């Protein structure tokens, strides 16, 4: 979350914020490094099954 808060906003979060759309973080995956987090993110996105996450 800190990475997303400190980096330029992802488009989806920016649009939600601009339109005052509330959202809730419902799940976090903890990783030991940024590289591990990126690998996990790619793996999860590659499944193309966001509803089950």
N, C-alpha and C positions, 0 to 999 in steps of 0.2 A: 504494500500500500504506500509506503514511503516513497518508493521509486516512482509510482504513478503520480504521487502528489508533487514531487520535486521536478519531474520531467514535464515538458510541454504536455498538456492534457490530451489524452486519446480522444479522437473525434466523437465517439459515442458519449463519453463522459462530459465533454464540452457542450454538446448539443443538449444533453439532459440538464446540465447546470444552467445554460442560457435560457432554456424554456421552463426553468424551475420545476423540473420533474424530479420527484424524490426517488431515491433508490437505496437499497440496502445490500450490504455485502453479506452473503449468506454462507460463504465457505472460503477458507484460506488453506493453501498448501504451504507448509513451511519448508524452506530449503536452506542449505548451509552457505550457498554462494549465489551470486547473481547469475553466473553461468549455469548452475544447476537449475535455477528458477526459469531461465530462458529455455533450457532443454525440456523441462516439464511442460511449460506453456506450449511449446511447439508440438509436443507429443499429445497433449490434451486437445489442442485445436485440430490436429491431424485426424483425430477420431471422427470428426464431423458429427458429434452426438452430444451437443451442448445441453440438451434437456436432461440427460441422465447425470450430468456433472453436479 
